[in-house]
Amino acid sequence: MPMRKTKWAEWGVSAPSVLWLTVFFVIPTLLVVAIAFHAAAPDGGIGKEWTFQTWRHIANPNYPAIIWRTLWISAATAVGCIILSLPCAYAIARMEARWRAMMAGLIMLPFWTSFVVRVFAWRTLLHPEGFLKHILVSLGLADANTQLLYNSGAILLVSIYSFLPFAIMPLYAAAEKFDFSLIEAARDLGAKSFLAFRKIFIPGIRRGVISAILMVFIPSVGSYVIPDLVGGKNSELVGNKIYQRTFPDRNLPHASALSTIMAVSVLLPLGLVGLLLRRQDKRELELKALAKRTTGGAA
């Protein structure tokens, strides 16, 4: 009886979250996938017949290039944010408690301004007649024909800037719980600072690293404003095509097919990460059990 009551109590606690996810995530996602297997109606609606015509259009050479560009820019954004965030999280976690809150507030400060305004600011900085271009030319790092705007590099740069706080905060939360005496022990044993950072600190906060990667990669895949303002026509991402098919073209099945591909590209990494974490947890439990048995046997 107590176990049954505990089980019902767990279901009662989980029911609101499950209901929320079902109504606002699972059902809409299934509807989007279903729409992708219909044809577009002449009036901009959804045809009644089921067809693979939309998916045949998706297979044309333009879309694989756009999907590949979206994935590599999103992955590069995640990697760039992690590289920049790890030293920041390490430094903040080693600060005194009174300074940590201040630094965390400064990291979140950009969110007090409009996202679109921040992207427009970068558009001004990277403009062909902007002062950044003039500085690079005067230093000999660029020439008059160098294009800082309307390319994949501009999207990557602005994406890293925009999503950097999403990487710093989970890494800082993980670093705050890390036992830094392990770093000191590694140094006492002769390890260099970078080696201790790489071999001790990063594996010690691996869950924070994984969370940071996902929190950057997922919004990067669906990014629309950044490529629209600084990417140009030759650097479109999947989000731009979804917008184009939804509103100007009124081709909802086409937009749904692209949304399905984007959802799969997001859910697949989530599933792989979940499987990896489960295997790691299982391995750690096995090692602890083995150590316990060994200790007991020695005793």
Backbone bond lengths (Angstrom), bond angles and torsions (degrees), N, CA, C in turn:
res aa  C-N    CA-C-N  psi(-1)  N-CA   C-N-CA  omega(-1)  CA-C   N-CA-C  phi
1 M - - - 1.479 - - 1.525 113.00 -
2 P 1.335 119.49 -47.77 1.465 118.24 -179.83 1.512 112.50 -59.94
3 M 1.367 117.23 -37.79 1.463 120.04 179.59 1.524 110.40 -65.36
4 R 1.344 116.72 -39.70 1.457 120.23 179.03 1.525 111.14 -64.94
5 K 1.332 116.28 -40.66 1.469 119.57 177.47 1.531 111.17 -63.95
6 T 1.348 115.43 -40.32 1.460 119.16 178.65 1.524 110.77 -63.15
7 K 1.348 116.28 -40.72 1.452 120.39 179.52 1.526 111.37 -63.34
8 W 1.351 116.36 -44.83 1.462 119.85 178.31 1.529 110.75 -65.03
9 A 1.316 117.14 -35.84 1.466 119.97 177.85 1.531 110.98 -65.08
10 E 1.337 116.86 -39.80 1.452 120.29 177.48 1.535 111.10 -64.31
11 W 1.321 115.94 -43.09 1.466 119.24 177.07 1.523 111.18 -63.12
12 G 1.326 116.99 -38.84 1.455 119.95 178.99 1.516 112.80 -63.39
13 V 1.346 115.97 -37.89 1.459 119.57 178.36 1.531 111.08 -70.82
14 S 1.339 116.25 -37.18 1.468 120.59 -176.44 1.518 113.38 -81.60
15 A 1.335 117.59 -21.15 1.463 120.77 -173.57 1.523 113.80 -56.94
16 P 1.348 120.79 -46.31 1.469 118.73 -179.82 1.529 113.12 -59.93
17 S 1.345 117.13 -41.38 1.461 120.06 179.19 1.520 111.02 -66.47
18 V 1.335 116.50 -43.22 1.463 120.04 179.38 1.523 110.59 -62.84
19 L 1.330 116.57 -42.64 1.464 120.65 179.35 1.522 110.77 -63.53
20 W 1.337 116.63 -43.65 1.458 121.27 179.40 1.524 111.19 -60.59
21 L 1.335 116.99 -47.32 1.466 121.13 -179.67 1.522 111.43 -65.46
22 T 1.337 116.55 -36.82 1.464 119.76 -179.62 1.521 111.46 -66.78
23 V 1.335 115.74 -46.17 1.464 120.20 -175.78 1.527 112.33 -72.39
24 F 1.329 116.51 -41.17 1.465 119.66 -171.85 1.527 114.18 -104.15
25 F 1.343 117.51 -2.86 1.457 118.85 178.17 1.524 112.19 -129.18
26 V 1.332 117.37 -56.83 1.462 120.17 -174.16 1.521 111.31 -65.74
27 I 1.337 117.38 -51.85 1.465 120.38 -177.78 1.532 111.47 -63.35
28 P 1.357 120.73 -48.15 1.474 118.82 176.79 1.528 113.13 -59.56
29 T 1.339 117.01 -37.41 1.459 119.49 179.25 1.524 111.04 -64.57
30 L 1.326 116.68 -43.04 1.465 120.18 177.97 1.536 111.26 -63.98
31 L 1.324 117.28 -37.34 1.468 120.16 177.39 1.523 111.28 -65.02
32 V 1.335 116.14 -41.36 1.468 119.67 178.29 1.523 110.17 -62.49
33 V 1.335 117.45 -43.49 1.469 120.80 178.69 1.523 110.39 -63.06
34 A 1.327 117.82 -40.60 1.463 120.79 179.59 1.523 111.43 -65.22
35 I 1.328 117.50 -41.25 1.469 120.89 179.45 1.523 110.94 -61.52
36 A 1.333 117.16 -31.70 1.464 120.80 -178.74 1.522 112.28 -64.57
37 F 1.345 117.71 -17.92 1.467 121.51 179.97 1.530 111.45 -100.70
38 H 1.325 116.57 18.65 1.459 121.70 173.55 1.519 109.07 -115.25
39 A 1.316 115.01 164.83 1.465 120.42 176.35 1.522 109.28 -93.92
40 A 1.309 116.01 156.54 1.466 120.97 178.09 1.523 109.95 -78.19
41 A 1.318 116.60 133.30 1.460 121.31 177.74 1.527 110.03 -77.92
42 P 1.342 118.75 152.88 1.472 120.97 -179.76 1.526 113.32 -59.79
43 D 1.343 117.84 -28.40 1.458 120.46 -178.72 1.533 112.67 -86.11
44 G 1.321 117.14 7.08 1.459 120.40 179.91 1.510 113.43 93.73
45 G 1.324 117.57 3.03 1.460 120.71 179.07 1.514 111.91 -92.29
46 I 1.336 115.09 -153.04 1.458 121.64 -176.74 1.520 108.12 -117.24
47 G 1.326 116.19 126.59 1.457 120.76 178.88 1.515 112.06 -69.21
48 K 1.315 116.44 158.26 1.466 121.21 -177.08 1.521 112.20 -82.13
49 E 1.330 117.65 -30.52 1.457 119.61 -174.96 1.531 111.39 -76.85
50 W 1.328 114.42 151.17 1.462 121.66 176.35 1.518 109.09 -90.15
51 T 1.317 116.93 138.40 1.464 120.37 -176.56 1.534 110.81 -158.58
52 F 1.333 115.16 158.00 1.467 122.00 174.03 1.530 111.03 -101.19
53 Q 1.327 117.04 12.16 1.457 120.91 -176.28 1.533 112.25 -59.71
54 T 1.316 116.38 -41.01 1.467 119.87 -179.48 1.521 110.98 -61.81
55 W 1.319 116.52 -41.92 1.463 120.18 -178.54 1.520 111.32 -69.44
56 R 1.333 117.37 -29.20 1.469 119.15 174.82 1.524 110.65 -67.15
57 H 1.332 116.75 -36.03 1.464 120.08 177.35 1.534 110.93 -68.68
58 I 1.327 115.91 -35.66 1.462 119.60 179.81 1.530 110.96 -64.06
59 A 1.337 115.85 -27.56 1.466 119.82 -176.20 1.524 113.17 -77.46
60 N 1.330 119.12 -1.84 1.468 119.30 179.84 1.524 109.76 -67.79
61 P 1.342 118.58 158.52 1.481 121.06 -170.20 1.523 115.04 -59.07
62 N 1.325 119.42 -23.81 1.464 120.38 -176.24 1.524 111.85 -69.37
63 Y 1.312 117.42 -42.46 1.462 120.07 -174.28 1.524 113.67 -70.43
64 P 1.339 120.33 -43.36 1.467 117.62 174.98 1.525 113.05 -56.31
65 A 1.336 117.46 -36.13 1.465 120.33 177.92 1.525 110.83 -65.48
66 I 1.344 116.85 -41.55 1.468 120.92 179.32 1.528 110.44 -66.73
67 I 1.342 116.48 -42.43 1.466 120.19 179.48 1.524 110.31 -64.16
68 W 1.329 117.00 -43.42 1.461 120.32 178.63 1.527 110.66 -62.73
69 R 1.338 116.99 -42.09 1.463 120.00 178.74 1.528 110.37 -62.35
70 T 1.318 116.80 -40.85 1.470 120.46 178.66 1.518 111.50 -61.84
71 L 1.328 116.13 -44.63 1.466 119.97 -176.47 1.523 111.76 -68.96
72 W 1.350 117.28 -42.90 1.469 116.60 -176.58 1.522 111.54 -73.56
73 I 1.334 117.91 -34.15 1.459 119.40 176.55 1.528 109.87 -67.41
74 S 1.326 117.90 -40.45 1.469 120.80 178.80 1.525 110.92 -65.15
75 A 1.342 116.44 -42.82 1.468 119.74 178.62 1.525 110.98 -65.85
76 A 1.339 116.93 -42.77 1.469 120.36 178.76 1.523 110.90 -64.77
77 T 1.321 117.22 -36.23 1.462 120.85 176.52 1.520 110.71 -62.73
78 A 1.342 116.02 -44.22 1.467 119.87 179.13 1.527 110.99 -62.95
79 V 1.329 117.04 -43.83 1.466 120.48 -179.69 1.527 110.37 -64.51
80 G 1.339 116.19 -45.55 1.457 119.70 179.09 1.517 112.75 -60.48
81 C 1.324 116.06 -42.31 1.468 119.56 179.11 1.525 111.69 -65.38
82 I 1.332 117.17 -38.92 1.458 120.18 179.38 1.525 110.48 -65.48
83 I 1.341 117.34 -43.70 1.466 121.01 -179.68 1.528 110.80 -60.74
84 L 1.322 116.81 -41.05 1.461 119.99 -179.56 1.530 112.33 -77.97
85 S 1.310 117.28 -29.09 1.468 120.85 -173.87 1.513 113.50 -82.26
86 L 1.317 117.46 -31.85 1.468 119.60 -177.08 1.533 112.19 -58.69
87 P 1.342 119.95 -49.85 1.472 118.24 177.14 1.526 112.82 -63.26
88 C 1.339 117.01 -35.51 1.468 120.37 178.88 1.524 110.53 -63.96
89 A 1.335 116.68 -47.74 1.469 120.37 179.92 1.522 110.81 -62.61
90 Y 1.317 116.79 -40.08 1.468 121.04 178.82 1.526 110.61 -61.86
91 A 1.352 115.47 -47.37 1.468 119.67 -177.48 1.524 111.49 -65.56
92 I 1.320 117.49 -42.06 1.461 120.12 -178.70 1.527 110.76 -66.34
93 A 1.334 116.06 -41.10 1.462 119.17 -179.02 1.525 112.08 -65.60
94 R 1.341 117.94 -25.01 1.461 120.91 179.27 1.526 112.54 -86.95
95 M 1.324 117.97 -6.12 1.463 121.29 179.71 1.522 111.07 -75.60
96 E 1.313 115.37 166.61 1.460 120.60 172.35 1.523 109.55 -67.50
97 A 1.331 114.74 154.61 1.465 119.86 -174.07 1.522 112.46 -57.87
98 R 1.337 117.73 -36.50 1.472 119.98 -176.64 1.524 111.69 -68.03
99 W 1.354 117.51 -26.87 1.456 120.50 -179.74 1.523 112.49 -86.75
100 R 1.330 116.54 -21.46 1.464 118.62 -177.64 1.526 111.57 -63.97
101 A 1.344 115.82 -45.52 1.466 119.16 -179.30 1.522 111.06 -62.22
102 M 1.331 116.48 -38.99 1.461 119.95 179.46 1.530 111.31 -64.16
103 M 1.341 116.54 -44.27 1.455 119.88 179.62 1.519 111.48 -66.19
104 A 1.333 116.55 -39.01 1.471 119.48 177.10 1.520 110.52 -62.84
105 G 1.343 117.08 -39.10 1.456 120.60 176.80 1.521 112.35 -64.44
106 L 1.319 116.91 -39.75 1.460 120.51 178.08 1.528 111.76 -65.83
107 I 1.330 116.08 -35.46 1.460 119.43 177.84 1.524 110.90 -65.44
108 M 1.332 116.46 -37.85 1.465 120.50 -179.40 1.519 112.83 -84.27
109 L 1.315 117.83 -5.17 1.468 121.25 -176.74 1.529 113.73 -57.04
110 P 1.338 120.30 -39.12 1.476 118.67 178.67 1.512 114.19 -57.50
111 F 1.345 117.93 -26.61 1.455 119.93 -179.64 1.526 112.33 -70.92
112 W 1.326 117.15 -9.42 1.456 119.49 176.79 1.520 111.77 -77.05
113 T 1.309 116.97 -12.44 1.468 121.29 177.37 1.520 109.42 -110.75
114 S 1.322 115.50 162.76 1.461 120.68 -177.98 1.524 110.84 -65.87
115 F 1.317 115.35 138.27 1.467 120.76 177.39 1.522 111.05 -60.98
116 V 1.324 116.24 -41.38 1.468 120.34 -179.88 1.520 110.84 -64.76
117 V 1.328 117.01 -38.53 1.467 120.55 178.83 1.518 110.42 -63.05
118 R 1.328 116.94 -40.82 1.462 120.10 179.84 1.524 111.50 -65.60
119 V 1.322 116.67 -39.60 1.466 119.37 177.92 1.526 110.55 -67.50
120 F 1.334 117.07 -38.52 1.468 120.54 176.29 1.526 110.46 -63.00
121 A 1.338 116.65 -35.95 1.465 119.35 177.73 1.524 110.41 -61.56
122 W 1.332 117.35 -41.95 1.455 120.57 177.13 1.526 111.01 -66.66
123 R 1.317 116.38 -34.51 1.470 119.23 177.35 1.521 110.48 -62.96
124 T 1.327 116.28 -37.81 1.462 120.32 176.72 1.526 111.09 -67.93
125 L 1.338 116.89 -42.04 1.463 120.79 179.87 1.519 111.80 -62.45
126 L 1.348 116.44 -39.78 1.459 120.98 -175.02 1.524 113.29 -90.78
127 H 1.317 117.09 3.37 1.472 120.55 -178.35 1.529 109.97 -60.89
128 P 1.340 117.66 145.57 1.476 119.97 179.35 1.516 114.44 -55.22
129 E 1.332 117.15 -25.77 1.466 120.71 178.12 1.525 112.12 -105.47
130 G 1.329 116.71 12.44 1.456 120.41 -179.27 1.515 112.42 -75.66
131 F 1.342 115.17 164.11 1.466 118.42 -175.97 1.519 111.83 -70.46
132 L 1.363 118.80 -24.77 1.451 120.70 177.72 1.522 110.92 -65.21
133 K 1.313 116.17 -40.18 1.471 120.41 177.00 1.526 110.15 -64.00
134 H 1.322 117.33 -42.41 1.465 120.56 179.79 1.529 111.16 -64.85
135 I 1.335 117.06 -38.61 1.467 120.10 178.75 1.529 110.55 -64.35
136 L 1.329 117.34 -45.35 1.460 120.85 -179.65 1.528 111.63 -63.79
137 V 1.338 116.29 -38.65 1.463 120.03 178.86 1.526 110.29 -67.31
138 S 1.334 116.53 -42.40 1.465 119.86 -179.56 1.527 112.04 -65.96
139 L 1.338 117.60 -29.64 1.461 121.35 178.09 1.522 112.81 -85.54
140 G 1.320 116.39 -4.00 1.458 120.24 -179.59 1.509 114.09 79.61
141 L 1.331 117.34 12.80 1.456 121.49 -179.79 1.521 112.65 -89.41
142 A 1.309 116.70 -8.61 1.462 122.14 178.33 1.519 108.72 -152.23
143 D 1.319 116.25 163.78 1.464 120.24 176.15 1.519 109.13 -117.74
144 A 1.317 115.59 -179.38 1.467 119.94 -174.94 1.523 112.47 -64.59
145 N 1.329 117.73 -24.12 1.466 121.14 -177.69 1.530 113.10 -91.74
146 T 1.328 117.75 -2.48 1.466 120.61 -179.94 1.523 110.67 -66.15
147 Q 1.321 115.81 129.38 1.459 121.24 -178.09 1.530 108.96 -106.45
148 L 1.323 116.95 110.37 1.460 122.09 179.35 1.521 112.45 -88.53
149 L 1.313 116.14 -18.31 1.465 121.70 -174.32 1.527 109.68 -115.16
150 Y 1.337 114.76 159.75 1.458 122.26 176.02 1.529 112.40 62.01
151 N 1.309 116.77 51.67 1.456 122.28 173.93 1.522 108.81 -155.32
152 S 1.321 115.79 173.54 1.467 120.39 -177.64 1.526 111.75 -66.11
153 G 1.339 116.73 -32.49 1.466 119.45 178.39 1.512 112.16 -62.10
154 A 1.336 117.07 -39.06 1.462 120.51 177.83 1.523 110.89 -65.21
155 I 1.336 116.96 -40.24 1.464 120.25 177.48 1.520 110.44 -61.77
156 L 1.330 115.97 -44.50 1.463 120.34 -179.21 1.524 111.56 -63.12
157 L 1.332 117.10 -44.65 1.460 121.28 -179.31 1.523 111.54 -61.71
158 V 1.320 117.12 -49.00 1.461 121.28 -177.69 1.532 110.37 -69.62
159 S 1.328 117.54 -33.56 1.466 120.30 178.26 1.521 110.86 -65.74
160 I 1.335 116.98 -43.38 1.463 119.94 178.41 1.523 110.48 -61.53
161 Y 1.334 116.40 -43.69 1.468 119.76 177.83 1.528 110.88 -61.48
162 S 1.322 117.23 -43.44 1.461 121.20 -173.30 1.522 112.54 -71.36
163 F 1.344 116.96 -37.95 1.462 120.60 -174.31 1.520 113.30 -99.45
164 L 1.324 117.89 2.11 1.463 120.71 -178.89 1.531 113.04 -57.93
165 P 1.341 119.90 -42.97 1.480 118.50 177.93 1.518 113.61 -60.66
166 F 1.344 117.46 -29.68 1.461 120.46 178.53 1.530 111.59 -66.47
167 A 1.324 117.07 -22.72 1.461 121.09 177.38 1.520 111.52 -91.10
168 I 1.332 116.72 -38.33 1.467 119.69 -175.63 1.527 111.28 -65.85
169 M 1.318 117.71 -44.10 1.457 120.29 -173.26 1.534 113.82 -64.18
170 P 1.340 121.02 -48.43 1.472 117.97 176.94 1.523 113.09 -66.26
171 L 1.332 116.93 -32.65 1.461 119.14 176.69 1.531 110.77 -67.79
172 Y 1.315 116.44 -39.80 1.466 119.74 177.85 1.526 110.81 -65.46
173 A 1.336 116.56 -40.83 1.470 119.83 178.62 1.526 111.17 -61.50
174 A 1.336 116.40 -37.84 1.463 119.53 177.83 1.524 111.24 -74.17
175 A 1.336 116.87 -39.42 1.466 120.73 -178.68 1.521 111.63 -67.23
176 E 1.326 116.82 -30.20 1.464 120.80 -179.38 1.534 111.37 -64.08
177 K 1.331 116.37 -27.56 1.463 120.98 -179.21 1.524 112.02 -94.62
178 F 1.327 117.03 -2.11 1.458 120.58 -176.76 1.525 110.69 -75.81
179 D 1.316 116.42 144.33 1.465 122.33 178.86 1.538 108.37 -88.07
180 F 1.334 116.42 99.73 1.459 120.47 -175.37 1.529 112.60 -73.47
181 S 1.320 117.45 -7.30 1.461 118.61 174.15 1.527 110.95 -65.99
182 L 1.330 116.94 -22.73 1.464 120.10 176.37 1.529 110.40 -66.52
183 I 1.345 116.53 -36.49 1.468 120.11 176.69 1.522 110.04 -64.59
184 E 1.321 116.03 -44.33 1.461 120.12 179.62 1.529 110.85 -63.35
185 A 1.319 116.65 -38.39 1.467 119.97 179.00 1.528 110.60 -65.27
186 A 1.333 116.45 -40.77 1.464 119.90 178.29 1.524 111.18 -63.36
187 R 1.327 116.97 -39.54 1.466 119.88 177.98 1.527 111.10 -66.90
188 D 1.328 116.92 -39.06 1.463 120.00 178.24 1.525 111.20 -63.02
189 L 1.334 116.07 -28.09 1.462 120.38 179.84 1.527 112.36 -86.70
190 G 1.338 116.36 3.40 1.460 119.78 174.48 1.503 116.05 105.69
191 A 1.326 118.71 0.09 1.464 120.58 -179.67 1.528 110.46 -74.60
192 K 1.323 115.83 139.79 1.451 120.36 174.89 1.529 109.32 -70.62
193 S 1.336 115.37 163.64 1.471 119.83 -175.59 1.522 111.32 -61.19
194 F 1.345 116.60 -45.60 1.470 118.92 -178.29 1.522 111.23 -67.25
195 L 1.339 116.36 -37.43 1.462 119.33 179.08 1.527 110.56 -64.63
196 A 1.327 116.77 -41.86 1.462 120.05 177.51 1.528 110.60 -64.90
197 F 1.323 116.13 -39.17 1.463 120.74 177.90 1.528 110.23 -61.46
198 R 1.335 116.07 -43.18 1.465 120.71 -175.10 1.522 112.85 -77.87
199 K 1.330 116.81 -37.77 1.454 120.28 -173.78 1.534 113.64 -92.61
200 I 1.327 116.73 -24.07 1.464 119.97 -175.92 1.528 111.47 -110.24
201 F 1.335 116.24 -52.83 1.465 119.48 -172.94 1.530 112.10 -69.82
202 I 1.330 117.33 -51.27 1.468 119.64 -176.00 1.526 112.16 -62.34
203 P 1.360 119.63 -48.13 1.472 117.22 175.73 1.530 112.91 -62.26
204 G 1.315 117.32 -29.15 1.458 120.42 -179.27 1.515 113.88 -69.83
205 I 1.330 117.11 -20.85 1.474 120.34 178.76 1.528 110.43 -119.00
206 R 1.322 116.95 32.07 1.468 120.37 -173.02 1.533 112.25 -60.60
207 R 1.326 117.14 -33.39 1.471 118.32 177.88 1.529 110.93 -65.18
208 G 1.329 116.32 -38.78 1.458 119.23 175.29 1.509 111.86 -64.80
209 V 1.333 116.72 -37.43 1.468 120.73 178.16 1.526 110.32 -63.75
210 I 1.320 116.21 -45.08 1.465 120.06 179.73 1.523 110.56 -63.52
211 S 1.329 117.23 -43.66 1.469 120.57 178.05 1.521 111.06 -61.33
212 A 1.336 117.16 -41.50 1.460 120.82 179.90 1.522 111.09 -64.60
213 I 1.333 117.15 -41.78 1.472 120.37 178.87 1.520 110.56 -60.36
214 L 1.326 116.49 -45.91 1.464 119.89 -178.98 1.524 111.71 -66.83
215 M 1.332 117.21 -39.80 1.462 120.83 -178.42 1.526 112.18 -68.48
216 V 1.327 116.93 -20.66 1.469 119.96 175.77 1.525 110.63 -93.81
217 F 1.319 116.89 -43.41 1.461 120.90 -174.77 1.527 111.72 -65.17
218 I 1.339 117.19 -44.07 1.464 120.20 -174.53 1.531 112.16 -62.41
219 P 1.346 120.76 -52.06 1.471 118.02 177.54 1.524 113.10 -68.03
220 S 1.334 118.21 -25.51 1.461 119.85 178.37 1.520 111.17 -66.65
221 V 1.334 116.72 -37.82 1.462 120.14 -179.89 1.528 110.52 -62.30
222 G 1.322 117.19 -38.57 1.462 120.53 -179.08 1.510 114.63 -93.43
223 S 1.317 117.80 10.69 1.462 120.86 -176.91 1.530 111.22 -61.77
224 Y 1.313 116.00 135.74 1.461 121.67 179.52 1.527 112.10 -125.82
225 V 1.335 117.48 -43.62 1.463 121.12 -174.47 1.523 111.39 -66.38
226 I 1.329 117.35 -45.05 1.468 120.72 -175.65 1.525 111.51 -61.88
227 P 1.340 119.71 -53.86 1.473 117.72 178.86 1.515 113.21 -65.36
228 D 1.334 117.72 -27.76 1.453 119.76 179.94 1.527 111.65 -69.80
229 L 1.339 117.81 -35.60 1.456 121.24 -175.04 1.527 113.16 -92.41
230 V 1.321 118.37 -32.93 1.467 119.45 -176.24 1.526 112.83 -120.48
231 G 1.336 117.56 -4.01 1.455 119.44 -176.04 1.507 115.46 -92.01
232 G 1.319 117.23 -38.19 1.452 119.28 -177.40 1.517 112.75 84.18
233 K 1.329 116.42 176.59 1.466 121.74 -175.06 1.520 112.71 -69.64
234 N 1.314 117.46 -28.52 1.468 120.58 -177.77 1.525 112.87 -87.46
235 S 1.323 117.43 3.00 1.466 121.10 -178.94 1.527 110.72 -129.39
236 E 1.316 116.31 37.63 1.455 120.31 -179.97 1.527 110.59 -69.19
237 L 1.331 114.99 146.55 1.454 121.68 173.67 1.529 108.94 -112.06
238 V 1.317 115.88 177.24 1.460 119.92 -176.74 1.525 110.97 -60.87
239 G 1.324 117.67 -37.87 1.465 120.64 179.69 1.514 112.80 -59.23
240 N 1.338 117.40 -37.83 1.468 120.99 177.86 1.523 111.41 -66.07
241 K 1.328 116.05 -39.77 1.464 119.43 -179.93 1.524 111.47 -69.44
242 I 1.333 116.66 -35.87 1.466 119.14 177.45 1.518 110.13 -63.11
243 Y 1.340 116.47 -43.98 1.462 119.88 177.75 1.527 110.58 -61.17
244 Q 1.331 116.48 -44.80 1.463 120.23 -177.83 1.522 111.50 -62.17
245 R 1.344 116.79 -43.83 1.466 119.79 -178.97 1.529 112.11 -71.83
246 T 1.339 117.17 -27.47 1.465 120.06 -176.69 1.522 111.46 -78.85
247 F 1.339 118.26 -47.55 1.468 121.23 -171.16 1.535 113.49 -101.63
248 P 1.324 120.59 -65.17 1.478 117.52 -178.61 1.525 112.77 -63.01
249 D 1.357 118.26 -43.44 1.465 120.32 -174.84 1.522 113.09 -87.01
250 R 1.322 118.04 -21.94 1.466 123.01 -177.09 1.526 111.33 54.80
251 N 1.326 115.93 42.18 1.463 121.62 178.08 1.529 107.21 -111.93
252 L 1.335 115.63 83.15 1.460 120.82 -174.98 1.530 113.59 -66.17
253 P 1.337 120.31 -40.12 1.477 118.21 176.19 1.522 112.98 -60.00
254 H 1.316 116.92 -38.62 1.460 120.59 178.60 1.533 110.16 -64.26
255 A 1.331 116.39 -45.11 1.461 120.56 178.00 1.522 111.08 -63.69
256 S 1.329 117.21 -36.86 1.460 120.73 179.43 1.525 111.42 -67.08
257 A 1.325 117.00 -38.52 1.463 120.08 178.13 1.528 110.80 -63.51
258 L 1.326 116.58 -43.41 1.462 120.05 177.43 1.530 110.84 -65.32
259 S 1.329 116.71 -38.69 1.467 119.74 177.65 1.522 111.37 -65.18
260 T 1.331 116.89 -36.13 1.459 120.51 177.27 1.519 111.00 -63.50
261 I 1.340 116.26 -43.78 1.468 120.16 178.15 1.523 110.15 -62.00
262 M 1.332 116.70 -42.23 1.451 120.17 179.70 1.530 110.93 -65.40
263 A 1.334 117.48 -39.91 1.466 120.76 178.87 1.518 110.98 -64.17
264 V 1.325 117.09 -40.98 1.468 120.53 178.47 1.523 110.46 -64.09
265 S 1.339 116.60 -41.03 1.465 120.10 -179.70 1.526 111.68 -66.47
266 V 1.326 117.67 -20.77 1.463 121.39 176.76 1.529 111.08 -90.37
267 L 1.339 116.75 -43.25 1.460 120.55 -176.06 1.522 112.22 -72.50
268 L 1.319 117.46 -31.47 1.457 120.07 -179.92 1.527 111.98 -62.53
269 P 1.349 119.31 -49.07 1.474 118.10 175.01 1.523 113.09 -60.21
270 L 1.337 117.38 -37.18 1.459 119.64 178.03 1.526 111.39 -60.72
271 G 1.339 115.71 -43.72 1.462 119.14 178.61 1.516 112.38 -64.70
272 L 1.331 116.77 -41.65 1.459 120.12 179.04 1.524 111.51 -64.66
273 V 1.336 116.11 -40.89 1.465 119.90 178.60 1.530 110.30 -64.60
274 G 1.332 116.59 -43.28 1.459 119.60 178.15 1.523 111.97 -60.58
275 L 1.331 116.48 -41.32 1.464 120.50 178.21 1.520 110.99 -65.38
276 L 1.343 116.72 -41.38 1.461 120.87 179.22 1.529 111.40 -63.03
277 L 1.334 116.51 -45.26 1.457 119.93 -179.98 1.524 111.42 -64.67
278 R 1.320 116.31 -37.53 1.461 119.18 179.28 1.525 110.63 -64.99
279 R 1.327 116.55 -40.96 1.465 119.55 178.56 1.524 111.24 -66.26
280 Q 1.336 116.39 -39.59 1.460 119.59 178.48 1.522 111.20 -64.58
281 D 1.335 116.85 -42.53 1.465 120.18 178.31 1.528 110.89 -63.24
282 K 1.323 116.22 -40.84 1.459 120.06 178.92 1.519 110.74 -64.35
283 R 1.339 116.57 -40.78 1.459 120.36 179.38 1.526 111.21 -65.72
284 E 1.332 116.19 -40.61 1.467 119.10 178.30 1.517 111.75 -64.46
285 L 1.335 116.44 -40.29 1.466 119.17 177.94 1.523 110.90 -64.47
286 E 1.336 117.21 -39.12 1.461 120.24 178.49 1.521 111.05 -65.15
287 L 1.350 116.50 -41.06 1.462 119.65 179.00 1.525 111.31 -65.39
288 K 1.342 116.46 -40.34 1.462 119.36 178.25 1.521 111.38 -64.63
289 A 1.343 115.72 -41.06 1.457 119.30 178.60 1.529 111.17 -64.39
290 L 1.365 115.23 -40.52 1.460 119.23 178.44 1.530 111.17 -64.52
291 A 1.354 116.04 -42.07 1.448 119.20 178.88 1.532 111.48 -64.39
292 K 1.323 115.24 -37.62 1.466 119.41 179.59 1.520 111.40 -65.87
293 R 1.353 115.47 -41.46 1.460 119.24 178.94 1.531 111.09 -66.71
294 T 1.365 114.39 -39.79 1.465 118.47 179.67 1.520 111.14 -64.23
295 T 1.323 115.55 -43.88 1.467 120.12 178.13 1.511 111.80 -63.29
296 G 1.318 115.41 -41.16 1.457 119.26 178.96 1.508 111.90 -65.98
297 G 1.366 115.22 -38.05 1.439 118.61 178.74 1.516 112.31 -67.33
298 A 1.375 115.04 -37.72 1.453 118.77 179.06 1.516 111.96 -67.29
299 A 1.373 113.04 -36.22 1.455 116.65 178.48 1.514 110.48 -66.15
